Amino acid sequence: MKILVVMGSPRRGNTYHAVQRIEEMMTARSGSPNGVTFSYLMLAEADLAGCRGCFSCFRWGEEKCPLHDDAASIEARMQEADGVVFASPVYGMNVSGLFKTYVDRLSYIFHRPRFFGKTALLVTTAGILGTKGVLEYMDLVASVWGFDVAHRVGLLAPDDPVPPSIAAENERKLEEAADAFLEALRRPERPSPSFSDIMLFHGQRATFAEMEGIFPADYRYWKERGWLEKKTKYFVEDVRVNSLYHLAGTVMEWFMRRKAREMAEEMGG
């Protein structure tokens, strides 16, 4: 199993060492020397320019982005992996600037998700506060991009060295994360989508089906995958969709389509 670590720390500090510890645990638990292989994408060493907000990737496709850097190769590395570890320290009660730039540059994936069948682990570290908010943000990103989020782990490192009681708790959390991630990677099938997953699918389908003129790249992407077909219940076909979730999503989609049509007319699309 190939694991890619997207490291949002500008240094090889607490967050980096936490992921390395998870790597050690998973390698030991995998049962063979080649069972799990980790590679690290250090965002601090990547050529990744800040998003200009030109909207080209949303409207015309990511290949029309005026920035020519490592964004495409980063996505390719994510596609090649079986699982991705999203890792960032807490900076200013949010992810690091490096990690936010990475998300911004790949933001077209929010409209055109593509990582179904892949598993994610979320890791963050903080001095005192902020892990909850960062994990929630990374969970949103990974989930909308299509990942099955296996686990979230937030660690505290208020001092160097870390106090023994906190270090012991961190170690326990890392063991739990390693076990959950490995179990999810070995799981033969994707879990059933949640209520929010289903509502997102129907909401996006309503938008892109009715706003082809505004979002031609999104419309084309969704149509090619059969997601605009009425019979399609979710992005992934071979998962069980709760019938009540589907009903709620269908009703919401009906209202969303009306709003999308009105908006498209106002925008000339």
C-alpha positions as CSV (number, residue, x, y, z in Angstrom):
1,M,0.0,0.0,0.0
2,K,1.4,3.4,-1.0
3,I,0.9,6.2,1.4
4,L,1.5,9.9,0.4
5,V,2.0,12.4,3.3
6,V,1.1,16.0,2.3
7,M,3.2,17.8,4.9
8,G,2.0,21.4,5.6
9,S,4.7,22.2,8.2
10,P,7.6,24.4,7.0
11,R,10.0,22.4,9.2
12,R,10.6,18.8,10.3
13,G,9.1,19.4,13.7
14,N,6.3,18.0,15.8
15,T,3.9,17.3,13.0
16,Y,6.5,15.6,10.9
17,H,7.7,13.5,13.8
18,A,4.1,12.5,14.6
19,V,3.6,11.2,11.1
20,Q,6.9,9.4,11.2
21,R,5.7,7.7,14.3
22,I,2.5,6.6,12.6
23,E,4.6,5.3,9.7
24,E,6.7,3.2,12.2
25,M,3.6,1.7,13.8
26,M,1.9,0.9,10.5
27,T,5.0,-0.7,9.1
28,A,5.3,-2.9,12.2
29,R,1.6,-3.8,12.0
30,S,1.4,-4.4,8.2
31,G,2.9,-7.9,8.5
32,S,5.7,-7.5,5.9
33,P,8.5,-5.1,5.1
34,N,6.8,-4.0,1.9
35,G,3.3,-3.9,3.3
36,V,3.2,-0.1,3.6
37,T,5.4,2.4,1.9
38,F,5.4,6.1,2.9
39,S,6.5,9.0,0.7
40,Y,6.6,12.6,1.8
41,L,5.5,15.7,-0.1
42,M,7.0,18.6,1.8
43,L,5.0,21.6,0.7
44,A,7.7,23.9,1.9
45,E,9.9,22.4,-0.9
46,A,7.3,22.3,-3.6
47,D,6.9,25.0,-6.3
48,L,3.3,26.0,-5.6
49,A,2.3,29.5,-6.3
50,G,-0.6,31.3,-4.6
51,C,-4.0,31.1,-6.3
52,R,-4.8,34.3,-8.3
53,G,-8.6,33.8,-8.0
54,C,-9.0,34.1,-11.8
55,F,-11.7,31.4,-11.8
56,S,-10.2,29.7,-14.9
57,C,-9.9,26.2,-13.2
58,F,-13.5,26.3,-12.1
59,R,-15.0,27.5,-15.4
60,W,-12.8,26.1,-18.1
61,G,-10.8,23.3,-16.3
62,E,-7.6,23.0,-14.3
63,E,-5.5,22.7,-17.4
64,K,-6.3,26.4,-18.2
65,C,-4.7,27.7,-15.0
66,P,-2.2,30.4,-15.8
67,L,0.2,29.2,-13.1
68,H,2.6,26.6,-14.3
69,D,4.1,24.9,-11.2
70,D,3.9,21.6,-9.3
71,A,0.1,21.6,-8.8
72,A,-0.6,19.0,-11.5
73,S,2.3,16.7,-10.4
74,I,1.0,16.9,-6.8
75,E,-2.4,15.8,-7.9
76,A,-0.8,13.0,-9.8
77,R,1.1,11.8,-6.8
78,M,-2.1,11.8,-4.8
79,Q,-3.8,9.7,-7.6
80,E,-1.0,7.1,-7.4
81,A,-1.3,6.6,-3.7
82,D,-3.7,4.3,-1.9
83,G,-4.0,6.6,1.1
84,V,-3.1,10.2,1.8
85,V,-2.1,11.7,5.2
86,F,-3.1,15.4,5.4
87,A,-0.8,16.9,8.0
88,S,-0.5,20.5,9.2
89,P,0.4,22.2,12.4
90,V,-2.0,24.7,13.9
91,Y,-1.0,28.2,12.8
92,G,-3.2,31.1,13.8
93,M,-6.1,28.7,14.7
94,N,-6.0,27.2,11.2
95,V,-3.9,25.2,8.9
96,S,-0.5,26.5,7.9
97,G,-0.2,29.0,5.0
98,L,1.6,26.3,3.0
99,F,-1.3,23.9,3.5
100,K,-3.9,26.5,2.6
101,T,-2.1,27.4,-0.6
102,Y,-2.1,23.7,-1.5
103,V,-5.9,23.5,-0.9
104,D,-6.5,26.7,-2.9
105,R,-4.5,25.6,-5.8
106,L,-6.4,22.3,-6.0
107,S,-9.8,23.9,-5.2
108,Y,-11.3,22.8,-8.6
109,I,-11.5,19.3,-7.0
110,F,-14.3,20.7,-4.7
111,H,-16.4,20.9,-7.9
112,R,-15.0,17.9,-9.6
113,P,-14.2,15.3,-6.9
114,R,-11.9,12.5,-7.9
115,F,-10.4,10.6,-5.0
116,F,-13.1,8.0,-4.4
117,G,-11.6,4.7,-3.4
118,K,-8.8,6.3,-1.5
119,T,-8.4,6.7,2.2
120,A,-7.3,9.7,4.2
121,L,-5.8,10.3,7.7
122,L,-5.8,13.7,9.2
123,V,-3.0,14.8,11.5
124,T,-2.4,18.1,13.3
125,T,-0.4,19.4,16.2
126,A,-0.7,22.5,18.4
127,G,0.9,24.1,21.4
128,I,-2.4,24.5,23.3
129,L,-5.5,25.2,21.1
130,G,-6.8,24.8,17.6
131,T,-6.7,21.1,16.8
132,K,-10.4,20.7,16.6
133,G,-11.0,23.5,14.1
134,V,-8.1,22.4,11.9
135,L,-9.2,18.8,11.9
136,E,-12.8,19.8,11.0
137,Y,-11.4,21.9,8.1
138,M,-9.2,19.1,6.8
139,D,-12.1,16.7,7.1
140,L,-14.2,18.9,5.0
141,V,-11.5,19.2,2.3
142,A,-10.7,15.5,2.2
143,S,-14.4,14.4,2.2
144,V,-15.6,16.7,-0.5
145,W,-12.5,15.7,-2.6
146,G,-13.8,12.1,-2.4
147,F,-11.6,10.5,0.3
148,D,-12.9,8.1,2.9
149,V,-11.6,9.8,6.1
150,A,-10.4,7.0,8.3
151,H,-9.4,8.9,11.4
152,R,-8.5,12.3,12.8
153,V,-5.7,12.9,15.3
154,G,-4.9,16.1,17.1
155,L,-1.8,16.2,19.3
156,L,-0.5,18.8,21.9
157,A,3.1,19.8,22.2
158,P,3.1,22.8,24.7
159,D,6.8,22.5,25.4
160,D,10.1,20.9,24.4
161,P,10.4,18.3,25.8
162,V,6.7,17.5,25.9
163,P,5.5,16.7,29.5
164,P,5.4,13.0,30.2
165,S,1.6,12.8,30.7
166,I,0.9,14.6,27.4
167,A,3.5,12.5,25.6
168,A,1.8,9.3,26.8
169,E,-1.6,10.6,25.6
170,N,-0.1,11.6,22.2
171,E,1.4,8.1,21.9
172,R,-2.0,6.5,22.6
173,K,-3.6,8.7,20.0
174,L,-1.0,7.9,17.4
175,E,-1.4,4.1,18.0
176,E,-5.2,4.6,17.5
177,A,-4.6,6.5,14.3
178,A,-2.2,4.0,12.9
179,D,-4.6,1.1,13.6
180,A,-7.7,2.9,12.2
181,F,-5.8,4.0,9.0
182,L,-4.4,0.5,8.3
183,E,-7.8,-1.1,8.9
184,A,-9.5,1.4,6.6
185,L,-6.9,0.8,3.9
186,R,-7.5,-2.9,4.1
187,R,-11.3,-2.6,4.0
188,P,-12.6,-4.1,0.8
189,E,-15.5,-1.7,0.3
190,R,-16.2,2.0,1.0
191,P,-18.6,2.8,3.9
192,S,-22.1,4.0,3.1
193,P,-22.2,7.8,2.5
194,S,-23.4,10.0,5.3
195,F,-26.5,12.3,5.2
196,S,-24.2,15.3,4.5
197,D,-22.5,13.3,1.7
198,I,-25.8,12.7,0.0
199,M,-27.0,16.2,0.3
200,L,-23.7,17.5,-1.1
201,F,-24.1,15.2,-4.1
202,H,-27.6,16.3,-4.9
203,G,-26.8,20.0,-4.3
204,Q,-23.9,19.9,-6.6
205,R,-25.8,18.0,-9.3
206,A,-28.6,20.5,-9.2
207,T,-26.1,23.4,-9.7
208,F,-23.9,21.9,-12.5
209,A,-26.9,20.4,-14.4
210,E,-28.6,23.8,-14.6
211,M,-25.6,26.0,-15.0
212,E,-23.7,24.5,-17.9
213,G,-23.1,28.0,-19.4
214,I,-21.5,29.2,-16.2
215,F,-19.6,26.0,-15.2
216,P,-18.9,24.2,-18.5
217,A,-16.0,22.2,-17.2
218,D,-18.0,21.0,-14.2
219,Y,-21.0,20.1,-16.4
220,R,-18.8,18.1,-18.8
221,Y,-17.0,16.3,-15.9
222,W,-20.3,15.3,-14.2
223,K,-21.9,14.3,-17.5
224,E,-19.0,12.1,-18.5
225,R,-19.2,10.2,-15.2
226,G,-23.0,9.7,-15.4
227,W,-23.5,11.7,-12.3
228,L,-26.2,13.9,-13.9
229,E,-28.4,10.8,-14.6
230,K,-31.5,10.8,-12.5
231,K,-31.0,7.1,-11.6
232,T,-27.6,7.9,-10.1
233,K,-27.8,8.1,-6.3
234,Y,-24.2,9.0,-5.4
235,F,-20.7,9.5,-6.8
236,V,-19.9,5.8,-6.2
237,E,-22.2,3.1,-7.6
238,D,-21.3,0.1,-5.4
239,V,-22.2,1.6,-2.1
240,R,-25.5,1.3,-0.2
241,V,-27.3,4.7,0.0
242,N,-29.8,5.1,2.8
243,S,-33.3,5.5,1.2
244,L,-34.3,8.3,3.5
245,Y,-31.1,10.2,2.8
246,H,-31.8,9.7,-0.9
247,L,-35.4,11.0,-0.6
248,A,-34.2,14.1,1.3
249,G,-31.5,14.7,-1.2
250,T,-33.9,14.4,-4.1
251,V,-36.3,16.9,-2.6
252,M,-33.5,19.4,-1.8
253,E,-32.2,18.9,-5.4
254,W,-35.6,19.9,-6.8
255,F,-35.5,23.2,-5.0
256,M,-31.9,23.8,-5.8
257,R,-32.5,23.3,-9.5
258,R,-35.1,26.1,-9.5
259,K,-32.6,28.4,-7.8
260,A,-29.8,27.4,-10.1
261,R,-31.9,28.1,-13.2
262,E,-32.9,31.5,-11.9
263,M,-29.2,32.3,-11.1
264,A,-28.1,31.1,-14.5
265,E,-30.6,33.4,-16.2
266,E,-29.5,36.4,-14.2
267,M,-25.8,35.6,-15.0
268,G,-26.6,35.1,-18.7
269,G,-25.7,31.5,-18.6
